[in-house]
Amino acid sequence: MAAIALDATYTVDPQPSGVAVYSRKLIEALATLETTHRFLLCYRLSRFNQRHSFLRPVARKGGQGPVFNVRWYQDWLTFWLPWQAPLFHSLAQRPPAFRFEREIVTIHDVFPLTGEDYSTPEFQGKFAALLLESVARAARIITPSAYTAGQLTKHASVPPEKIRVIPEGVDQPTHPLSREERSVERERLVGRGNEMDSL
């Protein structure tokens, strides 16, 4: 049985989107696996008390599912975490404060390296440094697209063989929209205009 630590800090965002949704869905999917692995859900101290806003997965009866435990996770204060889990998966493209035996990072996009028009120099400098450190330390890098993988190779000199492209999923609609409902939703999103009957 392996112990795997994950940075679950963003699962508690009050209005989850982006990294928060990815983190929640990944952890919920891990809970459905038939595995004896143990997962440590790590929350930074600033959000530790909010962890109950995310439904913590519970292993299935009969010992067929994984075991989940919660840990608080703060720079230098929780230095003992690498002794509890040899593998750490960063879900928010920033490295843990402590060196784990092996590290995996999911890189959602590389805008800290390329997005001069979208952020301040201070923001870009800070998060570009975190991203570069993450990919340098990682044994494996996960990206949602071949484009992001190519950008990592181009802007961070990451060897392609170190990257695995795993597309991020989408929730299936609870019910298919009728033609009228599609029309109303399209108008809500993009406004009135010429509608294509084939849509």
N, C-alpha and C positions, 0 to 999 in steps of 0.2 A: 504494500500500500504506500503510495507516494503522497506527500503533503505539498500542496501547491498554494501559494499566497497570491491574492489578487487585490489590487487597489480598488476598493469598492466605494471610495469617497463620493464619487459623482452620482451614485445611485440615489442619493437623498436630495437631489435638486428638487425644489418645490414644483417647478414646471419642467420636467425632464425633456431634453431634446439632445440631438447629437451624441456626444460621448456618454451622457447620462442614460439615454435609451439603449445605446450599444451595451453599456455595462450591465444594465438591468436584464436585458434579453439574454445576454451571454450567460449570466449567473443562473437565470431561470432555466435555460437549456441544459446547463451542467447538472442541475438537480434531477433531470429526467434520465440521466445516463445510468446504465447498469455497471457500476464501478465501485471499487472499494477505496478509491482515492479520497483523501481528506482535503477540504478547501478551507483556507483561512481568509475570511473577508476582512480586509484591513481598511479602517476608516481613520482619516486624519483627525487629530484631537478637536479641531474646530467644528467638526461635523459628527463626532462620535455619538453625542446625545440625540442626534436626529436619525440615527440608523433605523429606528422602528418605523419610519415613514416608508421604508422599503421592506416588503415582505421577505423576510429571510427564508431561503429554501429549507425545507425539512426533508431528510432522507426518508425514502419509502420503507414501509414495514417489511420485515423479513431480512434486513441487512443487504438488500440488493442495490440500494442507492448509495450515493456518496454521503459523507459526513461533512457538515458545515460548522465552523466555529468562527466567532468574531474576535478580532484583535484591534486594539488601537494602535495607531501608526503615526509616529511623530519623529521628525529629524532628531537623531542622536539619543532621544530618550528611550526608544524601543530598539536598541541595538541588538537585542537578543533574538529578533525575528528570524534572521538567517539560520539560526540553529534549530528553529522549529519547522522550517520549510526550505528545502534546497532549491526550489524553483519559484520565481516571482514573475507574474504577468502584469505589466503596466498597461492599463486600458486607456490611459490618457496621454500617451506619448511624452511622459516625463519619467526620469529614472528614480528609483528609490534612493533614499539617503544612504542605505547600507548596501554593501556588495553581497549578493546572493551567489550561490554556487553556479546557478544558471539563471539567465534573465531572458524574458520574451517581452517584446513591446509591440503594441498595435499603433501604427502611424496612420491616422485618418487622412491627413493632408500635409503638405509641406509649406503652407503659406508663411510660417515664421521665417523660412529661408528665402521666399520669393515675393512675399506680399508687401512690398514697400508702400503701395498705395492704400493698404487696408489697415495699417496700424502705426503707432508712434515708434520712433527709433528705439525708445526704452523697452517697449513691449516686444518689439521684434528681436532686439538683442538678447533679452532674457530668455524668451521661448525658443529662439534659434539655438542658443547654447544648451538648453535642456534637451531639445530634439537631437542635436548632434551627439551629446553624451549618451543618450538612450540608445541610439543605433550603434554607437561604438561599443557599448557594453553588451548588447544583446547577442545571444546565441542564435536567435531567430527573430525575424521581423515579419509582422503580418500587415498587409495593406489591403484595402477594399477594392483596388483596381490596378490594372496593368499600368495605367497612366501614372498613378502615385508611385508605383514601383520604379518606373522609369525616371521620375523626378528625383527619387531618392538616390538612384544611381548617378544621375547627372549632377545634383547639387550637394550631395553628402558623400559621394564616392563609395556608396554601399555596393558590394559585390552582388550581382543578381542572384547567385546561388544561396545567398543568405535570406532572401525574401520569399515569402509565400503569399500569393494573392488569394484571399478568401473574401468573396463579395459579402457585403452586409445585407441581411434579409429585410423583408418588409412584412408587416402584419397583413394577413388576408382580411378583406372586408367581411364584416359580419353578415351582410347580405348584398347581393349584386344590385346596383342602381338601375332603375328603369330608365327609359329614354328621357322621360320628363325630368326625373331627378338628376340625370347627367347634365341636362341642359341648364337646370337651376344652379348646380354646383359649378359648372364651367363659367356661367355668368358671374357668380359670386367671386370666383378666383381671378378672372381676366376681363370682366366687363362685357357689355353687349358688343356684338360684331357679327360678321358673316359666319354662320354656323355651317359646318360640314355635316351633311347627312350621314356620312359613313362613320362618324365618331360615336 
